[in-house]
Amino acid sequence: MSKLKSDFFIRDFSHIYIEKNVIDHPMTRDILKRFPEAVRVEIDHYKDVFNRSRQQFPVQKQSQKLILAEKTGEKVYPGADVSQDFGHEHFYYTSSILNCIYNCSYCYLQGMFPSSNIVMFVNQEDFFQEVDALLARHPVYLAISYDTDLLAFERIAPFASRWIEFARERETLTIELRTKSVNYAAIRHFQPAENVVLAWTLSPDEVIRRYEPLTPSLDMRLKSMKQAMDDGWRVRVSFDPILYIHDWQAQYKACVARTFSTLPADKIEDVSIGVFRMARDYLKNIRRTGSQSDLIYYPFECRDGVYSYPEELAEQMIRFVRGEVEQYIHPENIYL
Amino acid sequence: MLYLVTALYNEAKPFIDHYQLKKVPHTSKFQVFRHDDMVLVVSGSGAFQSAVATTYVLTRFGHDETSNILNIGIAGAVQKEGPYQEGDPVLCHKIVHHDNGRAYYPDILAEHRMKEGSVETFAYPVGEAVRSDVSADLVDMEGAGFYEAASSFLSPHQIYCVKIVSDFLEPSAVSPQKVTRLVARTLSELEDLIEVARGITAIHRDVLTEEDHRLLKQLAGNLKLSQTLSHQLTQLAKQYRLRTGKPLTGLLDDYTELVIESKHEGKICFEQIKERLLHT
């Protein structure tokens, strides 16, 4: 009998690559306890594995490995132009984890990183130290879950929990935890923190089915959001990226309506809206490594080094979704 | 194409017999054997020899995203009381070049039923006297050279290094007959690995078929498309293929016989094709 596709690949996290200098780090030991069967491979530096040439991101995605490492050098970066700063002057982002367990077709990580293996920087204390140094100069708005989905990993490594506890003691720090996960239960035991925003990315079910493999359904995400809001957390809604799919107007209209029939609009922190956009080099890399998603081969237009839909279409899509959202949310609380 | 690289003829013999490989005449100083899409090269001993032979077959017979290459050979295990027994095939997840300390990591994506371990490549047969110099589980004389060469052409998931435990740092005790016997005993595991390796690379082959590429080339020529528009046409075709799962033939047949008078006319046709590929 011929084998199925799933028979070819060894399970995710079958191998854990560990930098020699973090073998005895407490976070390393905790993570390893969760994978007693994994093959452990000692390495000198995470880039010896992560940055090898000719890696195939989509192939590796079928059997992701874990790399435990120490982050050296800069750990907190100024926010990128394509990211929404929500009106904050001192907008930064940081990445305790590189890469994600989800496999969204439109994700820029496919083009940004040479590998789809997951790197966890276990020296979180050094990240905290760098944020404290920034806080000594000015308030900080920090996105902690851009190059990954931190909450989705919370059962493996409690980075999000530790960031929340860290933020709670620092009034001038605001952190945003962006997710598609329904793993809210992993942080539910905390008292809500005033300066922590939980941001869920929402998409129509048709988009989730076709372009967000492995992610929870819209209803599941809404249920988690509702629970978080009921518990008193600040919750942000993100309709981003909006995709040009067949019947997109009906799809997004239904998605927005379902969102605000589940969530109390007056208690939502704010809403961000954006269409698909990606840095030119990232999209080129994704096409080169043979993405199996039709979305990636759409004839996007390049403006100022960023690929997106033709300007007129992009504006039409934003205008439409904004119009739908404005039926529930004050325009001041909508960010484009 | 599936490539096998062995150092010794005695390591190659079980594969030559099992897969009915025939000697390819007049190739080079290396003995090369082939049957259909399987090519085996006997490199001779040493990392340098293995690198040259690997480079030779990959350039002579070609490679693409569906290719796989395996280095198969005997190795010494460092620990006699360790996890490895004589005759065990070991899939290497780390290959260290003893001379320069460089380490290589093949992707282990394939489901397999072998033991795993690390191998360290030395320039000489490793005996008991140098045990303290070894940092890996196994020792050999080719792995690092093979990997370095193969990784110049192929992705880490297309490269496999399988070592069969022949001794415990007593290389002189391994006769040529024993080598053949040990390799022959692992054929079943290796056959399974080859099947899985082929399965993995087959999944991730080009979105477009050769027939699609031929059609697109013909269209680009007929419509006098610039290089940029030809490239866009390929992207659009991929988008159509993945979105609908349908072949290009049929959808674009009416453009294959078209003869146009000017580039301007070609651009008009391109826009029509674009519309069809996006919205059909």
Interface residues (C-beta under 8 A of the other chain):
Chain A: K3 K5 D7 F8 F9 I10 S14 H15 Y17 V39 V41 E42 I43 D44 D48 V49 R52 S53 R54 Q55 Q56 P58 V59 Q60 Q62 S63 K65 R287 G290 Q292 S293 D294 L295 I296 Y297 Y298 P299
Chain B: E65 H93 K94 A103 Y105 D107 I108 L109 A110 E111 H112 E116 S118 S151 L154 S155 P156 H157 E195 V196 G199 I200 I203 H204 D206 V207 Q232 Q235 L236 K238 Q239 Y240 R241 L242 R243 K274 L278
